[in-house]
Amino acid sequence: MNKVEKRNLKENLIIDAAETVFNRQGYDNTKMEDIAKQIGMSKGSVYFYFSSKENLYMAITYRAFESLIDLFHRTIFENRHKKGIDSVLSIMRAFMDFSEDHFLYSEAMLNYYSFVRTTGQGQDDKKLTEGMKESLFYQKVMGIQSSPVEITVKEIERGIQDGSIRSGVKPQMIYLHAWATVIGFMKLNDTAVTNKMTIMKIHLHDWKEHILEESRNMIKA
């Protein structure tokens, strides 16, 4: 095992530990020594690999995006012989299932979207902390953040071409509608993580099925 492989192994072990601790007590309530204790390392060793808690959280965010992108690709492959509309709706379902099954990842992505929105797409240095400026994983997230959009828009275009998705509306507009509804579901899931019921006493499963049905009616040819 070379030095790069050893470093990657250590980083992944620390990220695994951070996920466990963040899931248990939340980001704000976690200190780097908590993560060090979880993995049986010194706090100095954790800081050697991750210079700040922010960078470590961005490493988890990067994992979230990678996992979501992989899920999208697998979903498209499984629906490659179906109509484009079926693939797009399967992507939406997969994304909502992802937000339910991986609460920490879902939360990290929502926090990232909020961060990007309030920092001028991450370009306003005055609003970036030193931890974010020096975060390698923040740069890595920025490099792949648009992939879910590109993947989904491509499937929408396929649906327009095969006649299953209505034409006359820009694929990007259809994507934005789907994205907005899924983000809404993610936010509801964020507040209903324990009993799967929204504040309006609607079960998340029923809300998910309603979203998919309404989305089908909206985009079908």
Secondary structure, 3 states (H helix, E strand, C coil): CCHHHHHHHHHHHHHHHHHHHHHHHCCCCCCHHHHHHHHCCCHHHHHHHCCCHHHHHHHHHHHHHHHHHHHHHHHHHHCCCCCHHHHHHHHHHHHHHHHHHCHHHHHHHHHHHHHHHHCCCCCCHHHCCHHHHCCHHHHHHHHHCCHHHHHHHHHHHHHHHHCCECCCCCHHHHHHHHHHHHHHHHHHHHHCCCCCECCCCCEHHHHHHHHHHHHHHHHEC
